[in-house]
């Protein structure tokens, strides 16, 4: 997912568990969503994480090495944040600095050397590959697309929609409705959902808006009936009583890691990887330890605390309901089959100017333990 919305996974995400393993807690997400307290502060886009400086790899007097990683400031950053909080980077004698990147800046920052690693979305990665940018994916640290489709309270009442309404019924209710779209990706993701249930996205009255914040305002004023964006925004809006989340990546198979493949990948530029293979292995090892921990302990106080620190202002209940909607892998190892699945999903969005392609030359597992 070029980046569609600031908090959208397909745009700045990547990742899927090996062979679709997401851990046992994903099924609890929708139940948690219904208990988000009304009146919670709404965070309409992913909070940008503080940029802690750029610069290249540097050796420190204490024997550690400092590397700089590009993050998007969204839910997919959690493995990297947890790797630091749980001491996995420290164990590898690494110190990490963070720079907040976007679809427009991530690849260029990686290629310039101002960052050494980039937590990237599949869409941005395959777009760069299509442009012959010399970079390689070295780990898949998140799977699927943690999206939410939120309808206005007025539309929900008129059509009898709730969080528990079957996906097919939701799709039929949207036939001929007015949908908001703040990017080509989110429009594509919504269209994939509608098509999966036989609804013609061409019959939807699309309103182009500049951001999820504008989507939210239009929803509240009933200028649009619904829109799609990444969690935690939809759940936060639901928490204030301004809408109802009627579809998510658990309910919508087409958005799940089983169908959509990777949601986030760790990327390095080829020249850096060849010159610093030891550092790349240490970094990938620490991130894999973190994703494995999240896979097994998604509801733990440790994960919740790290997530709340990384996403300040997002209500704790919203974070708790959002995190299981990502497939956190037991292993960050990638497969050709899962890359085929990922590329097929990216191409189905119609957001790229040319068809995406990925070969075995574009990704590797050799830096993973």
Buried (B, 14 or more C-beta within 10 A) or exposed (E): BBBBBBBBBBBBBBBBBBBBBBBEBBEBBBEBBBEBEEEBEBBBBBBBBEBEEBBBBEEEEEEBBBBBBBBBBBBBBBBBBBBBBBEBBBEBEBBBBBBBBBBEBBBEBBBEBBBBBBBBBBBBBBBBBBEEBEBBBBBBBBBBBBBBBBBBBEBBEEBEBEBEBEBEEBBBBBBEBBBBBBBBBBBBBBBBBBBBBEBEBEEBEBBEBEBBBBBBBBBBEEBBBBBBBBBBBBBBBBBBEBBBBBBBBBBBEBBBBBBBBBBBBBBBBBEBBEEBEEBBBBBBBBBBBBBBBBBBBBEEEEBBEBBBEBBEEBBBBBBBBBBBBBBBBBBBBBBEEBBEBBBEBBBBBEBBEEEBEBEEEBBBBEBBE
